């Protein structure tokens, strides 16, 4: 009979992002099981591992690990065998494949993907860029962008830009507002411009939630004077249609984000950026770096 609840232990010697991503991708396929995640990150000493082993013993369940230190791995494996609970060292299959193919033994240095190298500082620079060029700010610096996102209010432009910045992409965003002058100078930029849109009902719900937050003092802004049109179905439909027609006239590709996560939207943006550069025979801008 299937279990209704399990404990899942994620043991990492770094930030745990790799395990979190694997856990999200796999556990999402088990809708009828309550999964309690136990996240153990930055485990690099026997003292720190002892606390992890006590936690696994107190609440037994499958263990996913990215530990590379051989002594720590041996202690974790011994405890899991004794309890017994299943253990998977998730990096091993890929590490073994690369060792065999390259002909060199992998180093056992925890957190090597987070060294303060050029990629790291590229991501920091991209994050500063997004902050300075959010919502149409500092348009004089748009020439430095790797991509410019356009769309109506609350179409996920800002969170998508921040996600891209964490991959080293300098992403600016500009709001599209009917009855205001069209954004100027975008055609002259030698960077891809991409539109974001979504279905009217989804946009209205997002905007209503935003207005509720503002009214309660949690939204960090003032209630719009045109709040009625902001969430009126016919007005929103007209706004979205105007924005789509503008993008079509300018030749800007459009992504419908209605049923996409930020991660999926960002991945599509990157695909469109690659296609844009491929058509021009140019380099693809900032590299897509792992998180």
Order of alpha helices (4+ residues) and beta strands (2+ residues): beta-alpha-beta-alpha-beta-alpha-beta-alpha-alpha-beta-alpha-beta-beta-alpha-alpha-alpha-beta-alpha
